[in-house]
Amino acid sequence: MATPRRTAVRLAGFSKPVSASSDWRDHMAERVARTAPRLDERVERLAACAGLDIDIFFPHESHTTAVDRAKAVCQTCPVIRECLVQALRIGDGFAILGGTTPGERRLIRRRLVRRKRELGVPV
């Protein structure tokens, strides 16, 4: 008989194990919202998402409908480019920012690094 896998993880600041499913993602989204660097105040003020429920922008990437809903808000945003640039700088790995998922931003960062190397620019 196979040994069952652990289904809980301990997060810093939590004394009890947290389920390794959507509960974990919810806790991480809350933790990131409390501790991550904030976007520029001007960008936050002018953003299309200002005043909306923040949970909209923390969907699991496999939930395509939720991701599309968050991206639709971003597509109407007057500061989408500034938001994306700041998201790339702060390295957020959870939220939909600048109309991109964390996975899409990782790809953008890799392409930027590769392009800089091709041009001989220090990375």
C-alpha positions in Angstrom: 0.0 0.0 0.0 1.3 3.4 -0.9 2.1 6.0 1.7 -0.4 8.8 1.6 1.0 12.2 0.6 0.9 15.1 3.0 -2.0 17.4 2.2 -1.1 20.3 4.4 1.7 22.9 4.5 2.8 25.2 7.3 2.9 28.9 6.4 4.9 31.4 8.3 2.6 33.2 10.6 0.1 30.3 10.8 0.3 27.9 13.7 -1.9 25.2 12.1 -1.3 23.4 8.8 -3.3 24.9 6.0 -4.9 22.6 3.3 -2.7 22.4 0.2 -5.6 23.3 -2.1 -7.6 26.5 -2.7 -7.3 27.3 1.1 -3.6 27.5 0.7 -4.0 29.9 -2.3 -6.4 32.0 -0.3 -4.0 32.3 2.6 -1.1 33.1 0.2 -3.2 35.8 -1.6 -4.0 37.4 1.8 -0.4 37.2 2.9 0.9 38.7 -0.3 -1.7 41.5 -0.1 -0.4 42.3 3.4 3.3 42.1 2.8 4.1 42.6 -0.9 5.3 45.9 -2.3 2.4 48.0 -3.4 2.0 49.5 -6.8 2.6 53.1 -7.3 -0.1 55.3 -5.7 -0.9 57.0 -9.0 -1.3 53.7 -10.7 -3.5 52.4 -7.9 -5.7 55.5 -8.0 -6.2 55.5 -11.8 -6.5 51.8 -12.2 -9.8 50.2 -13.5 -9.6 47.8 -10.6 -9.6 50.5 -8.0 -12.4 49.8 -5.5 -13.1 46.3 -6.8 -12.9 43.2 -4.7 -9.3 42.2 -4.7 -10.2 38.4 -4.8 -11.1 38.9 -8.5 -7.4 39.3 -9.2 -6.2 36.2 -7.3 -7.8 33.3 -9.3 -6.1 30.0 -9.7 -4.5 30.0 -13.2 -6.4 26.9 -14.1 -9.7 28.6 -13.7 -9.8 30.2 -17.1 -13.2 31.9 -16.7 -12.0 33.7 -13.5 -8.7 34.6 -15.2 -10.5 36.0 -18.2 -12.8 38.0 -15.9 -9.8 39.7 -14.2 -8.0 40.3 -17.5 -11.2 41.9 -18.9 -11.0 44.5 -16.2 -7.4 45.1 -17.0 -8.1 45.6 -20.7 -10.2 48.6 -19.9 -7.5 50.1 -17.7 -5.8 53.4 -18.6 -2.6 52.4 -16.6 -2.3 48.8 -17.8 1.2 49.3 -19.1 2.5 51.0 -15.9 0.8 48.2 -13.9 2.6 45.5 -15.9 6.0 47.2 -15.6 5.6 47.5 -11.8 4.4 43.9 -11.6 7.5 42.8 -13.4 9.7 44.8 -11.1 8.1 43.6 -7.8 8.0 40.0 -9.0 4.4 39.2 -7.9 3.7 35.5 -8.3 0.0 35.4 -7.4 -2.2 38.2 -8.9 -3.4 39.1 -12.3 -1.6 42.4 -12.8 -1.2 44.5 -16.0 -3.5 42.1 -17.8 -1.1 39.1 -17.2 -1.0 36.0 -15.1 2.1 35.2 -13.0 3.1 32.6 -15.6 2.8 35.1 -18.4 5.0 37.5 -16.5 7.6 34.8 -15.9 7.8 34.3 -19.6 8.1 38.0 -20.3 10.9 38.3 -17.7 12.8 35.4 -19.4 12.4 37.0 -22.8 13.6 40.3 -21.4 16.7 38.7 -19.9 17.4 36.8 -23.1 17.1 40.0 -25.2 19.4 41.9 -22.8 22.0 39.2 -23.1 21.7 39.3 -26.9 22.3 43.0 -26.8 25.2 42.7 -24.4 23.3 44.7 -21.7 24.2 43.6 -18.1 21.3 41.6 -16.5 
